[in-house]
Amino acid sequence: MDNSQNLSYQAGQAKGQAQEKSNQMMDRAANAAQSAKESLQEAGQQVQAKAQGAADAVKNATGLNK
């Protein structure tokens, strides 16, 4: 293998490694985004449940639940 072929091979190797690292970073970012989305959905459900409980407590206290 002459020098230009060796350099070309090394460039191809470097490009492949860079693409793999890029793919790994994109996967990590997607996983982080999914985790954040799930956390926000759970938080939203908790807030909604607390708001419903508060509304029911007000209805009970004022007699509007009868």
C-alpha beads as a LAMMPS data file, in Angstrom:
LAMMPS data file: protein, C-alpha beads

66 atoms
65 bonds

1 atom types
1 bond types

-500.0 500.0 xlo xhi
-500.0 500.0 ylo yhi
-500.0 500.0 zlo zhi

Masses

1 110.0

Atoms # bond

1 1 1 0.000 0.000 0.000
2 1 1 1.542 3.310 -0.996
3 1 1 1.397 6.470 1.081
4 1 1 -1.658 7.985 -0.649
5 1 1 -3.634 4.770 -0.198
6 1 1 -2.632 4.651 3.464
7 1 1 -3.707 8.264 3.990
8 1 1 -6.967 7.600 2.194
9 1 1 -7.591 4.543 4.370
10 1 1 -6.840 6.522 7.541
11 1 1 -9.156 9.323 6.423
12 1 1 -11.914 6.786 5.831
13 1 1 -11.329 5.293 9.278
14 1 1 -11.456 8.732 10.904
15 1 1 -14.646 9.591 9.021
16 1 1 -16.288 6.343 10.123
17 1 1 -15.304 6.924 13.746
18 1 1 -16.607 10.499 13.629
19 1 1 -19.917 9.307 12.206
20 1 1 -20.212 6.664 14.928
21 1 1 -19.516 9.231 17.658
22 1 1 -22.082 11.548 16.090
23 1 1 -24.662 8.756 16.051
24 1 1 -23.946 7.930 19.698
25 1 1 -24.340 11.584 20.690
26 1 1 -27.620 11.832 18.780
27 1 1 -28.887 8.684 20.512
28 1 1 -27.953 10.118 23.907
29 1 1 -29.684 13.397 23.092
30 1 1 -32.810 11.564 21.939
31 1 1 -32.824 9.464 25.109
32 1 1 -32.425 12.570 27.268
33 1 1 -35.268 14.290 25.418
34 1 1 -37.532 11.256 25.847
35 1 1 -36.707 11.074 29.545
36 1 1 -37.463 14.777 29.975
37 1 1 -40.740 14.365 28.119
38 1 1 -41.776 11.475 30.364
39 1 1 -40.807 13.425 33.488
40 1 1 -42.848 16.421 32.357
41 1 1 -45.837 14.238 31.557
42 1 1 -45.663 12.657 34.997
43 1 1 -45.351 16.071 36.646
44 1 1 -48.321 17.307 34.632
45 1 1 -50.414 14.348 35.742
46 1 1 -49.502 15.013 39.374
47 1 1 -50.440 18.686 39.054
48 1 1 -53.707 17.743 37.389
49 1 1 -54.542 15.252 40.155
50 1 1 -53.740 17.827 42.848
51 1 1 -55.872 20.442 41.113
52 1 1 -58.755 17.993 40.876
53 1 1 -58.372 17.154 44.558
54 1 1 -58.375 20.854 45.450
55 1 1 -61.469 21.470 43.334
56 1 1 -63.249 18.547 44.994
57 1 1 -62.261 19.850 48.443
58 1 1 -63.721 23.270 47.607
59 1 1 -66.924 21.675 46.320
60 1 1 -67.212 19.587 49.470
61 1 1 -66.510 22.569 51.728
62 1 1 -69.096 24.738 49.987
63 1 1 -71.705 22.021 49.602
64 1 1 -71.620 22.149 45.800
65 1 1 -70.890 18.425 45.586
66 1 1 -74.419 17.400 46.589

Bonds

1 1 1 2
2 1 2 3
3 1 3 4
4 1 4 5
5 1 5 6
6 1 6 7
7 1 7 8
8 1 8 9
9 1 9 10
10 1 10 11
11 1 11 12
12 1 12 13
13 1 13 14
14 1 14 15
15 1 15 16
16 1 16 17
17 1 17 18
18 1 18 19
19 1 19 20
20 1 20 21
21 1 21 22
22 1 22 23
23 1 23 24
24 1 24 25
25 1 25 26
26 1 26 27
27 1 27 28
28 1 28 29
29 1 29 30
30 1 30 31
31 1 31 32
32 1 32 33
33 1 33 34
34 1 34 35
35 1 35 36
36 1 36 37
37 1 37 38
38 1 38 39
39 1 39 40
40 1 40 41
41 1 41 42
42 1 42 43
43 1 43 44
44 1 44 45
45 1 45 46
46 1 46 47
47 1 47 48
48 1 48 49
49 1 49 50
50 1 50 51
51 1 51 52
52 1 52 53
53 1 53 54
54 1 54 55
55 1 55 56
56 1 56 57
57 1 57 58
58 1 58 59
59 1 59 60
60 1 60 61
61 1 61 62
62 1 62 63
63 1 63 64
64 1 64 65
65 1 65 66
